[in-house]
Amino acid sequence: MHPKPGESFIDKIEENLIAFLLGAMTLLTFANVIARKGFNSNILWGLELTVFMFGWLVLLGASYAVKKGAHLGVDAILNMVSAPMRRTFGLISIVICIMFTFLLLKGAWDYWANFANLPKTEGRWFPLGFEDKFLAKGWYEVDDIPHPGFLKWMEDVFNEGESYEKLPRLLPYAVLPISMSLMLLRFVQAGMAVWTGQTDRIVASHEVEDEIAEVREQRGEDI
């Protein structure tokens, strides 16, 4: 798949990963149905892996939608005010979104960190530093997904050389800080676009209508 004009290879990584997760979920679910109905068997770890992939899909998709301006938006008020006021409202919205996402990032890190033998942050709302003492939980495993052989190196790094029977929990839950970091980055980028005058709002609530109009124009149809 070649990037569209104006898109870099990095811009395609999220799209490809999201597409992979969706395809893998579909194939795994289909294989599990065939195993149950056709062979009276079951892929024991299939359901748990599908749940984790769905979580990755949703969280990564949320940050990707911010980048593409594809979240739902209400522009009834924006369309009634002047361009400078739209820009002001856009900047206010961006600040609120950045603050909220920063709180989500703190919560995501604090939930995941100990599973990776890392300290949580201190402070109720905003990080005031990191824990001096904490219980390392790198030994925590998921319920059903077996630990693959190519990840055996993780036993020395996170589990003091003890063998993992199941996948360590730090891997599937890593999407929490990753996705919140990406979302924070996307809101900052959206804020820069509003600040520099490239757009006056975070989302394009009529993007579907615009795309349909563009297709019709390319086909030479009346709009």
C-alpha positions in Angstrom: 0.0 0.0 0.0 1.5 3.3 -1.1 1.0 6.4 1.0 -1.4 9.0 -0.4 0.1 12.4 -1.4 1.0 14.3 1.7 1.1 11.2 3.9 4.4 9.8 5.2 5.3 6.2 6.0 4.8 7.0 9.7 1.3 8.3 9.0 0.5 4.8 7.6 1.7 2.9 10.6 -1.5 3.5 12.7 -3.7 2.7 9.7 -1.9 -0.6 9.0 -1.8 -1.6 12.7 -5.6 -0.9 13.1 -6.3 -2.8 9.9 -4.1 -5.7 11.2 -5.9 -5.8 14.5 -9.3 -5.8 12.8 -8.3 -8.6 10.4 -6.7 -10.7 13.1 -9.8 -10.4 15.3 -12.0 -11.5 12.5 -9.8 -14.5 11.5 -9.4 -15.6 15.1 -13.1 -15.4 15.9 -13.9 -17.3 12.6 -11.3 -20.0 13.4 -12.8 -20.4 16.9 -16.3 -20.8 15.5 -15.0 -23.4 13.0 -13.2 -25.3 15.8 -16.3 -25.4 18.0 -18.9 -26.2 15.4 -16.8 -28.4 13.1 -14.4 -30.2 15.5 -16.1 -29.9 18.9 -13.0 -28.1 20.1 -12.0 -24.7 21.3 -9.1 -22.2 21.0 -8.9 -21.6 24.7 -7.0 -18.4 24.5 -8.9 -17.0 21.5 -11.5 -15.1 23.4 -9.0 -13.3 25.7 -6.8 -12.4 22.8 -9.7 -11.1 20.9 -10.7 -8.9 23.8 -7.2 -7.5 24.1 -7.0 -6.8 20.4 -10.4 -5.1 20.5 -9.1 -2.9 23.3 -6.0 -2.0 21.2 -8.2 -1.3 18.2 -10.5 1.1 20.1 -7.8 3.0 22.0 -5.5 3.4 19.0 -8.5 4.2 16.8 -9.5 7.0 19.1 -6.1 8.8 18.7 -6.1 8.1 15.0 -9.5 9.6 14.7 -8.2 12.8 16.4 -5.5 13.0 13.8 -8.0 12.6 11.0 -10.6 14.9 12.6 -13.0 12.0 12.4 -14.6 12.3 15.8 -18.3 13.5 15.9 -18.6 17.2 16.3 -21.5 19.7 16.8 -20.9 22.9 14.8 -24.3 24.6 15.1 -22.8 27.4 17.2 -19.5 27.6 15.4 -21.4 28.2 12.1 -23.2 31.2 13.7 -20.1 33.1 14.8 -17.3 34.9 13.0 -14.0 33.3 12.0 -12.0 34.8 14.8 -14.6 33.6 17.3 -14.5 30.1 15.8 -10.8 30.1 16.2 -11.1 31.1 19.9 -13.7 28.4 20.6 -11.4 25.9 18.8 -8.4 26.8 21.0 -10.6 26.6 24.2 -11.7 23.2 23.1 -8.2 22.1 22.4 -7.0 23.2 25.9 -9.8 21.3 27.6 -9.1 18.2 25.5 -5.3 18.4 26.3 -6.0 18.7 30.0 -8.4 15.8 30.0 -6.1 13.6 28.0 -3.2 14.4 30.3 -5.2 13.1 33.2 -6.1 10.0 31.2 -2.3 9.5 30.5 -1.5 9.8 34.2 -4.2 7.2 35.0 -3.1 4.9 32.2 0.6 5.1 33.4 -0.3 4.5 37.0 -2.4 1.4 36.1 0.2 -0.1 33.9 3.6 0.9 35.4 3.9 -1.6 38.2 3.1 -4.5 35.8 6.3 -3.4 34.0 8.3 -3.0 37.3 8.1 0.8 37.0 6.9 3.3 39.6 3.6 5.0 39.5 3.3 8.8 39.7 2.5 10.5 42.9 -0.3 13.1 43.2 -4.0 12.8 43.0 -4.6 14.8 39.8 -1.2 15.8 38.4 2.1 13.9 38.7 4.2 15.2 41.5 7.1 12.8 41.0 7.4 9.0 41.0 7.0 6.5 43.8 10.1 5.8 45.9 8.9 2.4 47.0 6.5 0.2 45.1 5.5 -3.5 44.6 6.9 -4.7 41.3 4.2 -6.8 39.5 6.1 -8.0 36.5 5.2 -11.5 37.4 1.5 -10.9 36.8 0.1 -13.0 33.9 -3.0 -13.0 31.8 -5.5 -15.8 32.2 -5.3 -17.9 29.1 -2.8 -16.6 26.4 0.3 -18.8 26.5 3.7 -17.1 26.7 5.4 -17.4 23.2 8.9 -18.7 23.0 10.3 -15.6 21.2 9.5 -13.5 24.3 11.4 -15.8 26.7 13.9 -12.9 27.3 11.2 -11.1 29.3 11.6 -13.7 32.1 15.0 -12.4 32.9 14.1 -8.7 32.5 10.7 -8.6 34.3 10.4 -11.9 36.3 13.8 -12.5 37.9 14.4 -15.5 35.6 11.3 -17.3 36.6 9.4 -18.8 33.7 6.1 -17.4 32.5 3.4 -19.9 31.8 1.1 -17.2 30.3 1.7 -13.9 28.6 2.8 -11.2 31.1 0.1 -8.7 31.7 2.4 -5.7 31.0 2.2 -6.4 27.2 -1.5 -6.2 26.5 -1.9 -3.3 29.0 0.9 -1.3 27.4 -1.7 0.1 25.0 -3.0 2.3 27.8 0.0 4.7 28.1 0.8 4.3 24.4 -2.6 5.3 23.2 -3.0 8.1 25.7 0.4 9.5 24.7 -0.6 9.3 21.0 -3.9 11.0 21.8 -2.2 13.8 23.7 0.2 14.3 20.8 -2.7 14.4 18.3 -4.5 17.1 20.3 -1.3 19.1 20.5 -1.0 18.8 16.7 -4.6 19.8 16.3 -4.1 22.8 18.5 -1.1 23.9 16.4 -3.3 23.6 13.3 -5.9 25.9 14.9 -3.3 28.3 16.2 -1.6 28.7 12.8 -5.0 29.2 11.0 -5.0 25.9 9.1 -8.4 25.1 10.5 -10.8 26.7 13.0 -12.2 23.5 14.6 -11.0 20.2 16.0 -13.3 17.9 14.0 -14.9 18.0 10.6 -18.5 17.0 11.4 -19.5 17.0 7.8 -16.6 15.0 6.4 -18.9 12.4 4.9 -20.8 15.0 2.9 -17.6 16.6 1.8 -16.2 13.3 0.5 -19.5 12.5 -1.3 -19.4 15.9 -2.9 -15.8 15.4 -4.0 -16.6 12.0 -5.5 -19.5 13.4 -7.4 -17.4 16.3 -8.7 -14.8 13.8 -9.9 -17.5 11.9 -11.8 -18.9 15.1 -13.3 -22.2 14.6 -11.5 -24.5 17.5 -10.4 -24.2 18.3 -6.7 
